[in-house]
């Protein structure tokens, strides 16, 4: 300011990174009133002039030059609101307008001579370079911050894979050891033992139990892998959620009794039929129920509630809510428990027991639930105030399912073998019948509500 022999001026920076927009905000000033932020289009006459000419514009120029005759009213009001004589652009890399210098009248009202404008050009160029450096350092800081965050995620992911491999190997080794043990007993069976039905039943049941558990683990691993890439097999058909909950409850009856849990079910009879895959949905509800059983201390209460979600006067979705009086889930873990490889707690406490308190299995149940929910046009999430083994704040899992699964993009039939084309034709006919049945049910619901 002293160099230009003026004691009045301001510096504005362009805060808008959008192409075709300029937002000038005052960040420094001397003996200037409070100037409101100016919002302009990149095509405004004076903005375009500053970019093209990269030279000063005076208030006199704005008043009398033909080039500014049709100056936008908003721009004219903003420029004339300042007690300044000259505006000088701060240009970076050809025509990137990053700032604006506004200078008042010089002492003794002397004009700005060409040598003064040359000095302003040098000053503006230096300001532009400094701003570019500051912006670059800011971007580098942001990049470093993101890299640090990404590195932490990779470390967590890598640790998760290590934990998963440890758990998976344990889950697979346990039934294999059981099968191997009973098979060895069978190989070493004596003539007398072969004639003992009780002994032979014990051996065969042991082999059957081990092979069943092994199949469950392998199937779960494959299902989660398919769900992770969106290729989970879904067979569409009419589904009664009350029947699914009843079957899941029957599957977990022994576990509920062993842990002395009380199960309360409500609101399911009011739910409509939905379009879905009954075995898959049974998997999802069973995993949610088993999760509640395991993470609730003995003698707890588990509630399964159903409710309709109405949008635009029609039932578009249904919700199953599984609530427990268990140890809760830390908010920082509530999204990640649905991720593959992620586990809460110490892997060293892992147990293959599906009933034991905190007896975590392979850690793939909730990721599979999330995959099944997505395949049915829905979602799943959990709500819990905290993790506390003494207070037991409980958890509430919400499973949202669409009444009708969103239609997928049709596959081209021309490239498929005839047998595949026939299968797709049958699928479309079956889907039409399902949609008709659901539409009829909706009409009946509307009639009954009148």
C-alpha positions as CSV (number, residue, x, y, z in Angstrom):
1,X,0.0,0.0,0.0
2,X,2.8,2.4,0.9
3,X,4.6,1.6,-2.4
4,X,1.5,2.7,-4.3
5,X,1.1,5.8,-2.1
6,X,-2.4,5.0,-1.0
7,X,-3.8,4.2,2.5
8,X,-7.0,2.6,1.3
9,X,-7.4,-0.8,-0.3
10,X,-8.5,-4.5,0.0
11,X,-7.6,-7.9,-1.2
12,X,-10.2,-10.4,-2.4
13,X,-9.8,-14.1,-3.1
14,X,-11.9,-16.3,-5.4
15,X,-13.4,-18.9,-3.1
16,X,-15.3,-20.8,-5.9
17,X,-13.6,-23.7,-7.6
18,X,-16.5,-24.4,-9.9
19,X,-16.0,-23.7,-13.6
20,X,-17.9,-20.6,-14.8
21,X,-18.3,-19.1,-11.3
22,X,-16.4,-16.5,-9.4
23,X,-16.9,-15.7,-5.7
24,X,-14.8,-12.8,-4.3
25,X,-14.5,-12.7,-0.6
26,X,-12.5,-9.9,1.2
27,X,-9.8,-11.3,3.4
28,X,-7.7,-8.2,4.1
29,X,-8.3,-4.4,3.9
30,X,-7.2,-1.0,5.1
31,X,-9.6,1.8,5.8
32,X,-12.3,0.0,3.9
33,X,-16.0,-0.5,4.8
34,X,-17.3,-4.1,5.2
35,X,-17.7,-5.3,1.7
36,X,-20.2,-8.2,1.1
37,X,-19.0,-11.3,-0.8
38,X,-19.5,-10.9,-4.5
39,X,-21.0,-13.7,-6.6
40,X,-20.4,-13.5,-10.4
41,X,-20.6,-15.6,-13.5
42,X,-17.4,-16.3,-15.3
43,X,-18.9,-14.8,-18.4
44,X,-19.5,-11.4,-16.8
45,X,-18.0,-8.6,-18.9
46,X,-15.6,-7.3,-16.3
47,X,-14.5,-10.8,-15.2
48,X,-13.8,-11.9,-18.8
49,X,-11.9,-8.6,-19.3
50,X,-9.7,-9.2,-16.3
51,X,-8.9,-12.8,-17.5
52,X,-8.3,-11.8,-21.1
53,X,-6.3,-8.6,-20.6
54,X,-4.7,-9.4,-17.3
55,X,-4.6,-5.7,-16.7
56,X,-6.0,-3.1,-14.4
57,X,-9.6,-1.8,-14.6
58,X,-10.4,1.6,-13.1
59,X,-13.8,3.0,-12.0
60,X,-13.5,5.4,-14.9
61,X,-13.1,2.6,-17.3
62,X,-16.3,0.9,-15.9
63,X,-18.2,4.2,-16.3
64,X,-17.2,5.3,-19.8
65,X,-15.7,2.6,-21.9
66,X,-18.1,1.0,-24.4
67,X,-16.8,-2.5,-23.4
68,X,-18.5,-2.1,-20.1
69,X,-21.7,-0.5,-21.3
70,X,-23.8,-3.6,-20.7
71,X,-22.1,-4.4,-17.4
72,X,-24.3,-6.7,-15.2
73,X,-26.2,-4.6,-12.6
74,X,-25.1,-6.9,-9.8
75,X,-21.5,-6.5,-10.8
76,X,-21.8,-2.7,-11.2
77,X,-23.4,-2.3,-7.8
78,X,-20.7,-4.4,-6.1
79,X,-17.8,-2.6,-7.8
80,X,-19.2,0.9,-7.2
81,X,-19.9,0.1,-3.5
82,X,-16.2,0.3,-2.8
83,X,-14.3,3.6,-2.4
84,X,-11.5,2.5,-4.7
85,X,-10.1,3.7,-8.0
86,X,-8.5,0.7,-9.5
87,X,-8.9,-3.1,-9.6
88,X,-6.1,-5.4,-10.5
89,X,-6.5,-9.2,-11.2
90,X,-4.4,-11.9,-9.6
91,X,-4.0,-14.5,-12.4
92,X,-2.5,-17.9,-12.0
93,X,-1.5,-20.1,-15.0
94,X,-2.8,-18.1,-17.9
95,X,-6.4,-17.3,-17.0
96,X,-7.2,-18.7,-13.6
97,X,-8.5,-15.7,-11.7
98,X,-7.6,-16.4,-8.1
99,X,-7.8,-13.0,-6.5
100,X,-8.4,-9.2,-6.9
101,X,-6.5,-6.2,-5.6
102,X,-8.7,-3.1,-5.0
103,X,-6.8,0.2,-4.4
104,X,-8.1,3.6,-3.4
105,X,-7.0,7.0,-4.7
106,X,-3.3,7.9,-4.5
107,X,-2.2,10.8,-2.2
108,X,-2.7,14.2,-3.8
109,X,-5.1,12.4,-6.2
110,X,-2.3,11.6,-8.6
111,X,-3.0,9.0,-11.3
112,X,-1.5,5.5,-11.4
113,X,1.3,5.7,-14.0
114,X,2.4,2.8,-16.3
115,X,5.4,2.1,-14.0
116,X,3.0,1.8,-11.1
117,X,0.9,-0.7,-13.0
118,X,4.1,-2.6,-13.9
119,X,4.9,-2.9,-10.2
120,X,1.3,-4.0,-9.5
121,X,1.8,-6.7,-12.2
122,X,4.9,-8.0,-10.4
123,X,3.1,-7.9,-7.0
124,X,0.1,-9.7,-8.4
125,X,2.3,-12.4,-10.0
126,X,4.1,-13.0,-6.7
127,X,0.8,-13.2,-4.8
128,X,-0.5,-15.7,-7.3
129,X,2.6,-17.9,-6.8
130,X,2.3,-17.7,-3.0
131,X,-1.3,-18.6,-3.2
132,X,-0.5,-21.6,-5.5
133,X,2.1,-22.8,-3.0
134,X,-0.3,-22.4,-0.1
135,X,-2.9,-24.3,-2.0
136,X,-0.5,-27.0,-3.0
137,X,0.7,-27.4,0.6
138,X,-2.9,-27.6,1.7
139,X,-3.6,-30.3,-0.9
140,X,-0.5,-32.2,0.1
141,X,-1.7,-32.1,3.8
142,X,-5.1,-33.4,2.8
143,X,-3.4,-36.1,0.7
144,X,-1.2,-37.1,3.6
145,X,-4.2,-37.2,5.9
146,X,-6.1,-39.4,3.5
147,X,-3.1,-41.7,3.0
148,X,-2.7,-42.0,6.7
149,X,-6.4,-42.9,7.0
150,X,-6.1,-45.4,4.1
151,X,-3.0,-46.9,5.7
152,X,-4.9,-47.5,8.9
153,X,-7.8,-49.1,7.0
154,X,-5.3,-51.4,5.2
155,X,-3.8,-52.4,8.5
156,X,-7.2,-53.1,10.0
157,X,-8.2,-55.0,6.8
158,X,-4.9,-57.0,6.9
159,X,-5.4,-57.8,10.6
160,X,-9.0,-58.8,9.7
161,X,-7.8,-61.2,7.1
162,X,-5.3,-62.7,9.5
163,X,-8.0,-63.1,12.1
164,X,-10.4,-64.6,9.6
165,X,-7.8,-67.1,8.4
166,X,-7.2,-68.1,12.0
167,X,-10.9,-68.4,12.8
168,X,-11.7,-70.2,9.5
169,X,-8.9,-72.7,9.9
170,X,-10.1,-73.4,13.5
171,X,-13.7,-73.7,12.2
172,X,-12.6,-76.1,9.5
173,X,-10.1,-78.1,11.6
174,X,-12.6,-78.8,14.4
175,X,-15.1,-80.8,12.3
176,X,-12.3,-82.4,10.3
177,X,-10.7,-83.6,13.5
178,X,-14.0,-85.0,14.6
179,X,-14.6,-86.8,11.3
180,X,-11.0,-88.1,11.3
181,X,-11.3,-89.3,14.9
182,X,-14.6,-91.2,14.3
183,X,-13.3,-92.6,11.0
184,X,-10.2,-93.9,12.7
185,X,-12.5,-95.5,15.3
186,X,-14.4,-97.1,12.5
187,X,-11.2,-98.5,10.9
188,X,-10.2,-100.0,14.2
189,X,-13.6,-101.5,15.1
190,X,-13.5,-105.0,16.4
191,X,-15.8,-107.8,15.4
192,X,-17.7,-107.4,18.7
193,X,-18.1,-103.6,18.3
194,X,-19.4,-104.1,14.8
195,X,-22.2,-106.1,16.3
196,X,-23.0,-103.4,18.9
197,X,-25.7,-101.1,17.4
198,X,-25.2,-98.4,20.1
199,X,-21.4,-98.1,19.4
200,X,-21.9,-98.0,15.6
201,X,-24.6,-95.4,16.0
202,X,-22.2,-93.3,18.1
203,X,-19.5,-93.5,15.4
204,X,-21.8,-92.7,12.5
205,X,-23.5,-89.8,14.3
206,X,-20.1,-88.3,15.1
207,X,-19.0,-88.5,11.4
208,X,-22.4,-87.1,10.3
209,X,-22.2,-84.2,12.9
210,X,-18.7,-83.3,11.8
211,X,-19.5,-83.4,8.1
212,X,-22.6,-81.4,8.6
213,X,-20.7,-78.7,10.5
214,X,-18.0,-78.7,7.9
215,X,-20.5,-78.2,5.1
216,X,-22.2,-75.3,7.0
217,X,-18.8,-73.5,7.3
218,X,-17.8,-74.0,3.7
219,X,-21.3,-73.0,2.4
220,X,-21.2,-69.9,4.6
221,X,-17.7,-68.9,3.2
222,X,-19.0,-69.3,-0.4
223,X,-22.2,-67.5,0.3
224,X,-20.5,-64.4,1.8
225,X,-18.0,-64.4,-1.1
226,X,-21.0,-64.3,-3.5
227,X,-22.8,-61.7,-1.5
228,X,-19.7,-59.5,-1.5
229,X,-19.6,-59.3,-5.3
230,X,-23.4,-59.1,-5.7
231,X,-23.8,-62.6,-7.1
232,X,-25.9,-64.2,-4.4
233,X,-28.4,-66.6,-5.9
234,X,-31.9,-65.5,-5.2
235,X,-35.0,-67.5,-6.2
236,X,-38.0,-65.3,-6.3
237,X,-41.3,-66.5,-4.8
238,X,-44.1,-65.4,-2.4
239,X,-42.7,-65.4,1.2
240,X,-44.6,-65.3,4.5
241,X,-42.2,-63.7,7.1
242,X,-44.2,-65.1,10.0
243,X,-43.5,-68.6,8.8
244,X,-39.8,-67.8,8.4
245,X,-39.6,-66.4,11.9
246,X,-41.4,-69.4,13.3
247,X,-39.0,-71.8,11.5
248,X,-35.9,-69.8,12.6
249,X,-37.3,-69.9,16.2
250,X,-37.7,-73.7,15.9
251,X,-34.2,-74.0,14.6
252,X,-32.9,-72.1,17.7
253,X,-35.3,-73.7,20.2
254,X,-32.6,-75.7,22.0
255,X,-30.2,-72.7,22.1
256,X,-32.9,-70.5,23.6
257,X,-33.7,-73.1,26.3
258,X,-30.1,-73.8,27.0
259,X,-29.5,-70.1,27.7
260,X,-32.8,-69.6,29.4
261,X,-33.8,-66.8,27.1
262,X,-37.4,-65.6,26.7
263,X,-38.5,-64.9,23.1
264,X,-41.3,-62.5,22.4
265,X,-42.8,-62.2,18.9
266,X,-45.2,-59.5,17.7
267,X,-46.6,-57.8,14.6
268,X,-45.8,-60.6,12.2
269,X,-49.3,-61.6,11.4
270,X,-50.0,-58.1,10.0
271,X,-47.2,-58.3,7.4
272,X,-48.1,-58.9,3.8
273,X,-46.5,-61.6,1.6
274,X,-43.3,-60.4,0.0
275,X,-41.4,-61.4,-3.0
276,X,-38.1,-63.1,-2.0
277,X,-36.1,-66.2,-1.5
278,X,-37.4,-68.2,1.5
279,X,-34.2,-70.2,2.3
280,X,-32.1,-67.1,2.1
281,X,-34.4,-65.0,4.3
282,X,-34.5,-67.9,6.7
283,X,-30.6,-67.7,6.8
284,X,-30.8,-64.0,7.6
285,X,-33.3,-64.3,10.4
286,X,-31.6,-67.3,11.9
287,X,-28.2,-65.5,12.0
288,X,-29.8,-62.4,13.6
289,X,-31.6,-64.5,16.2
290,X,-28.5,-66.6,16.9
291,X,-26.4,-63.4,17.3
292,X,-28.9,-62.1,19.9
293,X,-28.8,-65.5,21.8
294,X,-25.0,-65.5,21.9
295,X,-24.5,-61.9,23.0
296,X,-27.2,-61.8,25.7
297,X,-26.4,-63.1,29.2
298,X,-28.4,-66.1,30.4
299,X,-32.0,-65.3,31.2
300,X,-32.3,-62.5,28.7
301,X,-35.3,-61.3,26.7
302,X,-35.2,-61.3,22.8
303,X,-38.0,-59.7,20.9
304,X,-38.8,-60.0,17.2
305,X,-41.2,-57.4,15.9
306,X,-42.6,-56.9,12.4
307,X,-43.9,-53.6,11.0
308,X,-45.2,-52.3,7.6
309,X,-43.6,-49.3,5.9
310,X,-46.1,-47.4,3.8
311,X,-45.1,-45.0,1.1
312,X,-47.5,-43.2,-1.2
313,X,-50.5,-45.0,0.3
314,X,-49.1,-48.5,-0.4
315,X,-47.0,-51.0,1.6
316,X,-43.6,-50.9,-0.1
317,X,-41.4,-52.4,2.5
318,X,-41.5,-54.5,5.7
319,X,-39.2,-54.3,8.7
320,X,-38.1,-57.0,11.1
321,X,-36.6,-55.7,14.3
322,X,-34.6,-58.1,16.5
323,X,-34.1,-56.6,20.0
324,X,-32.0,-58.1,22.8
325,X,-31.0,-57.3,26.4
326,X,-27.4,-58.2,25.7
327,X,-24.0,-56.5,26.1
328,X,-24.5,-54.0,23.3
329,X,-22.2,-52.9,20.5
330,X,-19.8,-50.0,20.5
331,X,-20.9,-47.3,18.1
332,X,-17.5,-47.4,16.3
333,X,-18.1,-51.0,15.4
334,X,-21.8,-50.8,14.4
335,X,-21.1,-50.4,10.7
336,X,-18.0,-52.6,10.5
337,X,-19.6,-55.7,12.0
338,X,-21.3,-56.2,8.6
339,X,-18.0,-56.2,6.8
340,X,-16.2,-59.3,5.7
341,X,-13.1,-60.1,7.8
342,X,-14.1,-57.7,10.6
343,X,-14.5,-59.0,14.2
344,X,-15.3,-57.3,17.5
345,X,-13.2,-58.4,20.4
346,X,-10.2,-60.7,20.8
347,X,-9.9,-63.5,18.3
348,X,-8.2,-65.6,21.0
349,X,-11.7,-65.9,22.7
350,X,-13.1,-67.5,19.5
351,X,-15.3,-70.5,20.0
352,X,-17.0,-72.9,17.6
353,X,-19.9,-73.3,20.1
354,X,-23.0,-71.6,18.5
355,X,-24.8,-71.3,21.8
356,X,-22.1,-70.3,24.3
357,X,-22.2,-66.7,25.7
358,X,-20.0,-64.6,23.4
359,X,-19.1,-67.8,21.5
360,X,-18.3,-66.1,18.2
361,X,-18.3,-68.3,15.1
362,X,-16.4,-67.6,11.9
363,X,-17.6,-64.0,11.9
364,X,-19.4,-64.2,8.6
365,X,-23.1,-64.4,9.7
366,X,-23.8,-60.6,9.7
367,X,-22.0,-59.9,6.4
368,X,-24.2,-62.6,4.9
369,X,-27.3,-61.0,6.4
370,X,-26.2,-57.7,4.8
371,X,-25.8,-59.4,1.4
372,X,-29.2,-61.1,1.6
373,X,-30.8,-57.8,2.5
374,X,-29.2,-56.0,-0.5
375,X,-30.3,-58.8,-2.8
376,X,-33.9,-58.2,-1.6
377,X,-33.7,-54.5,-2.3
378,X,-33.3,-53.8,1.4
379,X,-30.7,-53.1,4.1
380,X,-29.7,-54.0,7.6
381,X,-28.2,-51.9,10.5
382,X,-27.8,-52.0,14.2
383,X,-28.6,-49.5,17.0
384,X,-27.0,-49.7,20.4
385,X,-25.9,-47.0,22.9
386,X,-22.7,-48.7,24.0
387,X,-20.8,-51.9,24.7
388,X,-21.2,-52.7,28.4
389,X,-21.1,-56.2,29.9
390,X,-22.3,-55.0,33.3
391,X,-25.1,-52.6,32.3
392,X,-26.2,-54.7,29.2
393,X,-27.8,-51.8,27.2
394,X,-28.8,-54.3,24.5
395,X,-28.9,-54.0,20.7
396,X,-31.6,-53.6,18.1
397,X,-31.0,-55.0,14.6
398,X,-33.3,-53.6,11.8
399,X,-33.8,-55.7,8.7
400,X,-35.7,-53.8,5.9
401,X,-37.0,-55.8,2.9
402,X,-38.8,-54.6,-0.2
403,X,-42.3,-56.1,-0.8
404,X,-41.2,-56.6,-4.4
405,X,-37.5,-57.1,-5.3
406,X,-36.3,-54.4,-7.7
407,X,-36.2,-55.7,-11.3
408,X,-32.8,-56.6,-12.7
409,X,-31.6,-55.7,-16.1
410,X,-32.7,-58.4,-18.5
411,X,-29.9,-60.6,-19.9
412,X,-29.7,-60.9,-23.7
413,X,-31.4,-64.2,-24.7
414,X,-29.9,-64.4,-28.2
415,X,-26.4,-65.5,-26.9
416,X,-27.8,-68.1,-24.5
417,X,-28.2,-71.9,-25.2
418,X,-31.8,-73.0,-25.7
419,X,-32.0,-74.6,-22.3
420,X,-30.9,-71.3,-20.6
421,X,-33.5,-69.4,-22.7
422,X,-36.2,-71.8,-21.6
423,X,-35.2,-71.4,-17.9
424,X,-35.4,-67.6,-18.2
425,X,-38.8,-67.9,-19.9
426,X,-40.1,-70.0,-17.0
427,X,-38.6,-67.4,-14.6
428,X,-40.5,-64.5,-16.2
429,X,-43.8,-66.5,-16.1
430,X,-43.3,-67.4,-12.4
431,X,-42.4,-63.8,-11.7
432,X,-45.6,-62.6,-13.4
433,X,-47.7,-64.9,-11.2
434,X,-46.0,-63.7,-8.1
435,X,-46.6,-60.0,-9.0
436,X,-50.3,-60.7,-9.7
437,X,-50.6,-62.4,-6.3
438,X,-49.0,-59.5,-4.5
439,X,-51.1,-57.0,-6.4
440,X,-54.2,-58.9,-5.5
441,X,-53.2,-58.9,-1.9
442,X,-52.7,-55.1,-2.0
443,X,-56.1,-54.6,-3.5
444,X,-57.7,-56.7,-0.7
445,X,-55.8,-54.7,2.0
446,X,-57.1,-51.4,0.5
447,X,-60.6,-52.7,0.5
448,X,-60.4,-53.9,4.1
449,X,-59.0,-50.6,5.3
450,X,-61.9,-48.6,3.8
